[in-house]
Amino acid sequence: MEHYNLLNHNYNYYEYYFWFFGLINNITFILLMSASESLMPNQVGIIGFCAILPGLLLKLSIPYWINYDICNYKNRVLFLTGIYITGYLMISLINNIYLKLTGIILSSIASAICETTFIPIASMISNKAISYWSSGSGFAGPIAAGYYILMTSILNMSTNTTILALIWIPFVILGLFYKLRFRQNIEYLDYRNVSEIELQSWTCNYIIPLFLVYLFEYFINLALLPRIINFNGNTIDIKKYYPIYNIIYQFGVLISRSIKLIFPSININKLYIFPLLQFINLVLFTFICIYKFIPSIEIIYGIIFYEGLIGGMGYLFTFNKIKNMVPDDKKELCSSITTIGDVSGQTFAAFFTILIDKLL
């Protein structure tokens, strides 16, 4: 089988490409979350579910297709480019809600393929490549959320036009990948040599803490933040303020995911600290929703920013630990499988959000 081994090549010059890969991969998801109230009012959970679940199913199937020649990196990037573009067209040009949801599903699949392609490549290059990916995915938040506010609130463009205007960005992934690919070596890596003990270790050390961070984080974002609308007896318009909530959260993610580019010596290997802190945030936001004791929206902004910081660090230091701790010949599979953690946490959060939307 064809496989790309980057371990024996000097790729330091191309590490910054991964900033763009991470940025572009996350932009679509953040844009859809920012636009969710406009696409389907009071149904944020359904959009979140369609934007997350297909990616989870694809990642769960990784061991069954990753070794096939047809699933090499070149074909993956070509495929994700095509379905990204198809998804953009369906979301922005078709008014039927079910076809829009189909476009969101296609975007979810493309994002999952992108993540399970470029995170493993980055993990075989250097910690800096991982940091660039993480930073780029962090920058995607405020860029996408800010872009949505600019287009819809300031320039008064429709949500459909706002989404369609970004249809060109998948081609950037394709172009950068081909520039990187020209310098790749081909080597077979046999994933069947991974033992059951190693899989159990990866699950406990990487997948579960990442799953819990994203479960708590996205339940806050999807289920609780849209219900924080009362301050001192005044009710805010959540359609106006939810994108603001989102961009503040994304700034927190941006800063924490970029921290190793500024302070490269920082390492946090006790990964369970992040779900613990995020669970405390979940409890706090739940009490805020029930008892409405926060007098000012500015306080909510600060807590949301802190929530983003915790989530971003959980993501960054998980893949940083894989780079440092997992043997070179197992890094690709370990990092690919670990991406199940974040998307499964998002999926369960979206599912619980739908239940709450139906019950309340």
Stockholm file with secondary structure:
# STOCKHOLM 1.0

chainA/1-360         MEHYNLLNHNYNYYEYYFWFFGLINNITFILLMSASESLMPNQVGIIGFCAILPGLLLKLSIPYWINYDICNYKNRVLFLTGIYITGYLMISLINNIYLKLTGIILSSIASAICETTFIPIASMISNKAISYWSSGSGFAGPIAAGYYILMTSILNMSTNTTILALIWIPFVILGLFYKLRFRQNIEYLDYRNVSEIELQSWTCNYIIPLFLVYLFEYFINLALLPRIINFNGNTIDIKKYYPIYNIIYQFGVLISRSIKLIFPSININKLYIFPLLQFINLVLFTFICIYKFIPSIEIIYGIIFYEGLIGGMGYLFTFNKIKNMVPDDKKELCSSITTIGDVSGQTFAAFFTILIDKLL
#=GR chainA/1-360 SS CCCEECTTSCCGGGTTHHHHHHHHHHHHHHHHHHTHHHHSTTCHHHHHHHHHHHHHHHHHTHHHHTTSGGGSHHHHHHHHHHHHHHHHHHHHHCCCHHHHHHHHHHHHHHHHHHHHHHHHHHHHHCHHHHHHHHHHHHHHHHHHHHHHHIIIIISCCCHHHHHHTTTTHHHHHHHHHHHHHTTCEECCCCGGGCCHHHHHHHIIIIIHHHHHHHHHHHHIIIIIGGGCCEETTEECCHHHHHHHHHHHHHHHHHHHHTHHHHSTTCCCCCTTHHHHHHHHHHHHHHHHHHHCCCCCHHHHHHHHHHHHHHHHHHHHHHHHHHHHHSCGGGHHHHHHHHHHHHHHHHHHHHHHHHHHHHHC
#=GC SS_cons         CCCEECTTSCCGGGTTHHHHHHHHHHHHHHHHHHTHHHHSTTCHHHHHHHHHHHHHHHHHTHHHHTTSGGGSHHHHHHHHHHHHHHHHHHHHHCCCHHHHHHHHHHHHHHHHHHHHHHHHHHHHHCHHHHHHHHHHHHHHHHHHHHHHHIIIIISCCCHHHHHHTTTTHHHHHHHHHHHHHTTCEECCCCGGGCCHHHHHHHIIIIIHHHHHHHHHHHHIIIIIGGGCCEETTEECCHHHHHHHHHHHHHHHHHHHHTHHHHSTTCCCCCTTHHHHHHHHHHHHHHHHHHHCCCCCHHHHHHHHHHHHHHHHHHHHHHHHHHHHHSCGGGHHHHHHHHHHHHHHHHHHHHHHHHHHHHHC
//
